[in-house]
Amino acid sequence: MGKTGSIFAGVLLSPYKHRASVVHSFPPMAKLIVAVLFVVAMVLLPRDAWGAFAAGAGALLAVALVSRVGLGHLLARLILVEPFVLCVAGLSLFQPNGFWIFLSMLTRSTLCLFCMVLLSATTRFSDILGALWRLRVPPLIVTTLALMYRYLFLIFEEAGRMHRARASRTFSQSRWFVWRRWATVVGHLFVRTSSRAERIYDAMCARGWRT
């Protein structure tokens, strides 16, 4: 995928940053519960609760500063997922008073995402899975999350190899051929991923795993 793809994969799949801070030493289950409550509160707030949104943003910023992770790292991860928020919130522009609805959706969604980014930056993913397990989240969901996180690394690596192999056989750099090349990579990657998922599931069942 090139240098840009490697940076994207590293930022996306390796969010945790170890620091000697109060936030890092806080129990993972407590951090997870607080994060979920914060997200629920942001969702349930009225559309024009701008004071509450500002207070939530201030609280997140204070926690980010105390965590000593670095605002640059947090903002880089937030920017990666922000386009999805813009696409969803942008649909509200076609409604009456669409601008204020768009602004409210964008604000609350960004605050929720920043909360999750901050949680993942100060808590190891294995600790989050352990907290979910102790909170009696259905085991199938926890197992699915663990497998998804584990094999995302392999998917990115395989996508990079397929892209390099395809690029080495393509001599045209026109926009049409670039898009066609990426479409081919995505299609083959989907087929290979599905086949690998079936093999992994069969191997797990052969070793006694049950849903």
N, C-alpha and C positions, 0 to 999 in steps of 0.2 A: 504493500500500500504506500510505500515511500515514507519519507521522513515525517510528513504531516500526519499520515495514518498512524505511525508509531507513537507520535506525541499524543494523538487523540486516544489511542488505546491505553497508553500509560496513565493519562489523566483520568480517564473514565473507569478503568478497572483497578487502579491502585489509589483509591482516595485517602486511605488512612495515613496520617502523619503523626508519628510519635513525638510527643512533647511532655516535659515535666510540668504539668499544669493541674489545677484543681478539676477542670472539666474532664481531662483524661482519666483521673483517678476516681471519678464518680462512678458508682455501680452501673454497669450496662443496662440492667433492667430499668433502673430509675430513669436513665437518660431516654430510653425507648418510650417509656410511659409518658414522660414530659413532652417528648416530641410529638407523640400521637395526640395528646391533649391539646397541644398548641395548634396542630393542623385542624383538629375538629373545631376548635374555637374560631379560627380564621374562616372556616367554611360556614359556620353558623352565624357569624356576625352580619348585621344588616349591610346593605350595599353601600350606604353612605357613612359608615362608621370610620371616617378617616382618622379620628383621634386614636381609636383602638389600633388601626393599622400602623400608625406612627409609633405607638407604644410598643407594638410587637416588633417592628423594625429596630427600634432602639434596644430592646431586650436581646434580640439576636446579635446585633452589632456588639453589645457589651460582652456576651458570651464568646463571640468570635475573638475579641481582643484578649479576653482572659485565657482562652485556649492556646494562644500564641502560635496558631497554625499559620497565619499569614493571610491577609485579605486577598492577596493576588491569587493564591492557590484556590481559595473558596470561590472567588469571582470567575476564575477560569472554568471551573466545573459547572458553575451556574450558567455561564454563557452557552455551554454545550447543550443544555436542555431547554434553554429559554426559547428557541425557535418553535418548539412544540406548543409552548404557552401562547406565543404570539399567534400561531395559526388557529388555535381553539378560540382564544379571546377575540380574534379578528372577525369571527362570524357574527358577533354581537353588534358590529357596526351597522348591519343591515336592519336593525330593529329601531323603533322609536327611542329617542334619547340614547342611541347606540354608543355614543362616545363615552358617556359616564358609565354605562354598563361595561364597556370595554376596559376603561381605566380601573374600575373596581375589580373585575376578573383578573386583569393583569397584575394588580397589586397583591391581591390575596394569594394568587397562584405562585407568584414570585417569592412571597414570604414563606409559603409552605415548602417550596422547593429548596429555598435557602436553609430552612430548618433541617431538611433531610440531608442536604450537603454537609451541613455542620455536624450532624450526627455521624455520618459515615466518615468524616475526617477525624473525628475524635474517638471513634469506637471501632475496633476490629470487626470485620464481617462475621468471623467465627463467634465473637462475643454476642453480636446481634442475634445470630441463629440460636445460641444458647439461651438468650433471654426469651426469644419466641417460644422455645421448647418449654421453658419453665412457666411461661404464661399460658400453657396448654393450647397453643395454636395447633390445629390439626397437623399431625406428623407428615402427611402427604405434602402439605404446603411448604413446610420447613425443608423437607428433602428436595422438593422441586427447586426451591431457591438455592440450596447448596449446590445442586448439580448444575443449575444454570450459571451460577457464578464461576464454578470450576471450569466449565467447558467454554465459556465466553473467550477465555484466553486462547484455547485451541482454534476456535472459529476465526478469531482475528489473525492468528498465525497462518491458518490455511487460506484465508482470503488474500493475505499478502503474497503467499507463494503462487496462488492462481493468477493474481494480477500481474506479477512479474513474468510469469510464464507466458501469459497472453500478450503482454507488452513487448516481449522479446520477439514475438512472431508478427507484430503489427508494425508496418513501416510508415503508415499515414498517421499524422497527428491532427487531422481535421476534427472539428467538434463532433461531427456525426460518428466517426469511427471511435472516438473516446467514449461517447455515450453507449454505443453498441458494445464496446469492449466491457464496460462496467455491467451492462445488462446481462451479458453472457456469464460474467463472473458470478453475479448474484444468483442467476438461475442454476448454475452448476453447484454453487455453494449450498443452495437450498436442498438440492438432491443429495449431496454428500452428507449434509447435516442430518437429514431425515434417516438416511441409511445408517449412519453412525449411532443415532439415538435408538434405533431398533436393536442394533447389536449390543449396545450397552444395557438396554432393558433386558434382553435375553440373558446376558451374562449375569446381571443382578439376580434375576429369578433363578438361574441355575445355582446360585450361591445361597439361596434361601430367603431372598428379600421378598416381602409380600406387601401389597398396598393396604 
